[in-house]
Amino acid sequence: MGRMKLIFAIVLAMLVMNSLVFAQDAYFQFKYLNVGYTNVGTSWIKLNTGTHSFTKNQSDTEIEVHVNSRFSIGTSDAGVVRFQVRIDDVDTPDYGNDGAIWTGNSSEFLSIFAVFEDIPAGSHTVSIWAKAVPSGSALDVLADTGGVGGAIIVKVPGDDALSMVSGDPDPADQSRMHQNYPNPFNPRTNIEYAVRKSSPVELKIYNALGQLVKTLVDDYRTAGEYSVVWDGKDNSGNTVPSGSYFYQIKMGDFVSTRKMIHIK
């Protein structure tokens, strides 16, 4: 009997270890956002991009949401139109970027990234919101103008057993970008990533305001493992100040963003 218990314990431990080793991040991708125009004022209002719902199994874990799309503004008497990604049953992201378009520009591409922590299990809906600042309004605001490939991508780390409510799972879900090391860093840090299907790759650094700081990779990559070093300098060769930065990679439909800290 003791031997049987020992064998059972070993098998159970192996099953637990196997589930931990092979746990993967889950992705949902929602395309075709240009459902209809929305008029916005000085209060946040949800854009008409359709319903983008997903279900997660694990409770109280974080969710990353990425928006990559071109936005347009018909007419406006405001100075700026701000955009933010949200989960409808959560008031605001725990941290993240929102995007903005100066109303002198009628169309602009934005990348918005936000992290929501302690999200319960169950069904959730992700959406894009906008408002005019500091006063006035904006008419005919539209995402993914002309259907040029705008998308909302939801990433749930370590929850590969998600069930889909609507939308298509990211076909490149085996691609990876790892946390930089060392982190915090001074003056250099390494970023490793894996390309599972040959594609163009963009790897860029943004500051806490969402402004582009440095382009590390903008080239075609075949499938494989890669590593790149950032020396803490911007595109002009200047050393960046201490603070938080975000690095984002795009490989086909796969998008991932992580946070790092530069110290001097």
C-alpha positions in Angstrom: 0.0 0.0 0.0 2.8 2.4 0.8 4.5 1.7 -2.5 1.2 2.4 -4.4 0.9 5.7 -2.5 4.4 6.7 -3.5 3.8 5.9 -7.1 0.5 7.9 -7.0 2.3 10.8 -5.5 5.0 10.7 -8.1 2.5 10.5 -11.0 0.5 13.4 -9.5 3.6 15.5 -9.1 4.5 14.8 -12.8 1.1 15.9 -13.9 1.2 19.1 -12.0 4.7 19.9 -13.3 3.6 19.1 -16.8 0.7 21.5 -16.6 3.0 24.2 -15.3 5.6 23.7 -17.9 3.3 23.7 -20.8 0.9 26.4 -19.6 0.9 29.1 -22.3 -0.4 32.6 -22.7 -3.8 32.8 -24.4 -4.7 35.4 -27.1 -7.9 36.7 -28.6 -7.9 38.9 -31.7 -10.8 41.1 -32.8 -10.6 42.7 -36.3 -12.8 44.8 -38.5 -13.4 47.6 -36.1 -14.9 50.1 -38.5 -18.5 49.4 -37.7 -19.8 53.0 -37.5 -19.1 56.6 -36.7 -19.4 58.0 -33.2 -19.7 61.6 -32.1 -17.8 62.4 -28.9 -17.9 65.2 -26.3 -15.9 66.0 -23.2 -17.0 62.9 -21.4 -15.7 59.4 -22.2 -18.0 57.5 -24.7 -17.6 54.1 -26.2 -16.8 53.9 -29.9 -19.1 51.9 -32.2 -16.6 49.1 -33.1 -18.8 46.1 -32.4 -18.9 43.6 -29.5 -15.6 42.0 -28.6 -16.1 39.5 -25.8 -14.0 36.7 -24.4 -14.0 34.3 -21.5 -11.2 33.5 -19.1 -11.0 30.5 -16.8 -8.5 31.7 -14.1 -9.7 34.2 -11.5 -7.9 37.3 -10.3 -5.2 37.4 -12.9 -4.1 40.2 -15.2 -5.1 40.9 -18.7 -3.1 42.8 -21.3 -5.0 44.6 -24.1 -3.4 46.0 -27.2 -5.1 48.2 -29.8 -3.4 48.9 -33.1 -5.5 50.8 -35.5 -5.9 54.0 -37.6 -8.4 56.4 -36.2 -10.1 59.3 -38.1 -11.9 62.4 -37.1 -14.5 64.1 -39.3 -14.8 67.6 -37.8 -13.9 69.0 -34.4 -13.7 72.2 -32.4 -11.7 70.6 -29.7 -7.9 70.6 -29.4 -7.3 66.9 -29.0 -9.3 63.6 -29.1 -8.1 61.1 -26.6 -8.6 57.3 -27.0 -8.5 54.6 -24.3 -8.9 50.9 -24.3 -11.1 49.4 -21.5 -12.7 46.3 -20.2 -16.3 47.2 -19.7 -16.7 45.9 -16.2 -13.6 47.7 -15.0 -13.5 51.4 -14.6 -9.9 52.1 -15.9 -6.7 50.2 -16.5 -4.4 49.6 -13.6 -1.7 51.2 -15.8 -1.3 51.8 -19.5 -1.2 54.2 -22.3 -4.0 56.0 -24.0 -3.6 57.6 -27.4 -4.4 61.0 -28.7 -4.9 62.8 -32.0 -4.5 66.5 -32.5 -7.6 67.6 -34.3 -5.5 69.3 -37.0 -4.7 65.7 -38.1 -7.8 64.1 -39.5 -6.3 60.5 -39.4 -3.5 58.9 -37.5 -2.3 55.4 -36.5 -2.2 54.7 -32.8 -0.9 51.8 -30.6 -2.6 51.7 -27.2 -1.5 49.3 -24.5 -3.1 48.7 -21.1 -2.9 46.2 -18.3 -5.8 45.2 -16.1 -5.0 43.4 -12.8 -7.1 41.0 -10.6 -9.7 40.4 -13.3 -12.1 37.6 -12.2 -12.9 34.5 -14.2 -15.9 34.7 -16.6 -16.9 36.6 -19.7 -15.6 40.1 -20.3 -15.9 42.7 -23.1 -13.2 44.9 -24.3 -13.9 48.3 -26.0 -12.4 51.6 -27.2 -13.5 54.9 -25.7 -12.9 58.5 -26.7 -13.4 62.0 -25.5 -12.6 65.6 -26.7 -10.3 67.8 -24.6 -10.0 70.3 -23.2 -13.5 71.3 -24.5 -15.7 71.1 -27.5 -16.6 68.0 -29.5 -15.5 65.7 -32.3 -17.8 64.4 -35.0 -17.6 61.2 -37.1 -14.8 59.5 -35.1 -14.0 56.1 -36.6 -11.5 53.3 -35.8 -9.8 51.1 -38.5 -10.6 53.6 -41.3 -11.2 51.8 -44.6 -10.7 48.4 -42.9 -6.9 48.7 -43.1 -6.2 46.0 -40.5 -7.0 47.5 -37.2 -7.3 45.0 -34.3 -7.8 44.6 -30.6 -5.6 41.8 -29.1 -6.3 40.5 -25.6 -3.5 38.5 -23.9 -4.1 36.5 -20.7 -0.8 35.1 -19.4 -0.8 31.5 -18.4 -4.4 30.8 -19.3 -4.2 28.7 -22.5 -7.6 27.0 -21.8 -9.7 30.1 -22.5 -12.9 29.6 -24.4 -13.9 32.0 -27.2 -17.1 34.0 -27.1 -16.5 36.1 -30.2 -13.5 37.0 -32.3 -10.7 34.9 -33.7 -7.7 33.5 -31.8 -4.3 34.9 -32.8 -2.8 32.4 -35.3 0.7 33.3 -34.2 0.1 32.4 -30.6 3.4 30.5 -30.4 5.5 33.6 -31.0 7.0 35.0 -27.9 8.8 38.1 -26.5 10.4 37.6 -23.1 11.0 40.1 -20.3 14.1 42.1 -20.7 17.1 41.4 -18.5 18.5 42.9 -16.5 15.5 44.9 -15.3 15.9 47.6 -14.0 19.0 48.2 -16.1 21.9 50.7 -16.7 23.1 51.2 -19.3 22.1 48.1 -21.4 19.5 45.4 -21.4 18.7 42.4 -23.5 15.4 41.5 -25.2 14.8 38.0 -26.5 12.0 37.0 -28.8 10.9 33.9 -30.8 9.6 34.0 -34.3 7.5 30.9 -35.1 6.5 31.9 -38.6 8.7 34.0 -40.9 7.3 37.5 -41.1 8.2 41.2 -40.9 9.2 42.1 -37.3 9.0 45.5 -35.6 10.5 46.0 -32.1 10.1 49.5 -30.7 10.6 51.3 -27.4 8.1 53.9 -26.1 8.1 56.2 -23.1 5.4 56.5 -20.5 3.6 59.0 -22.7 3.4 56.5 -25.6 5.9 58.4 -27.7 8.4 56.5 -29.8 11.9 56.5 -28.4 13.9 53.9 -30.3 13.3 51.4 -33.1 15.4 48.3 -32.4 14.1 46.0 -35.2 12.3 46.8 -38.4 13.1 44.0 -40.8 12.0 40.6 -42.1 12.9 37.6 -39.8 12.7 33.9 -40.6 11.5 31.5 -37.9 13.9 31.2 -35.0 15.2 32.7 -31.7 16.6 36.2 -31.6 18.1 38.6 -29.1 18.7 42.4 -29.3 20.4 44.8 -27.0 19.1 48.3 -26.1 21.8 50.7 -24.9 19.4 53.1 -23.3 19.7 55.7 -26.2 16.9 57.1 -28.4 16.8 57.3 -32.2 19.0 60.5 -32.1 21.7 58.8 -30.0 20.8 60.6 -26.8 20.7 58.7 -23.5 17.2 58.5 -22.2 16.3 59.7 -18.7 15.5 57.4 -15.8 12.0 56.1 -15.8 9.5 53.5 -17.1 9.5 52.5 -20.7 7.5 50.0 -22.8 8.8 47.8 -25.5 6.4 46.4 -28.1 7.0 43.7 -30.8 4.8 43.1 -33.8 5.1 39.9 -35.8 2.3 39.5 -38.3 -0.9 39.5 -36.1 1.1 38.8 -32.9 1.6 41.9 -30.7 3.2 41.9 -27.2 4.2 44.8 -25.0 6.2 44.7 -21.7 7.4 47.3 -19.2 11.0 48.0 -18.2 12.8 50.5 -16.0 15.9 52.5 -16.9 18.0 53.9 -14.0 21.0 56.2 -14.2 
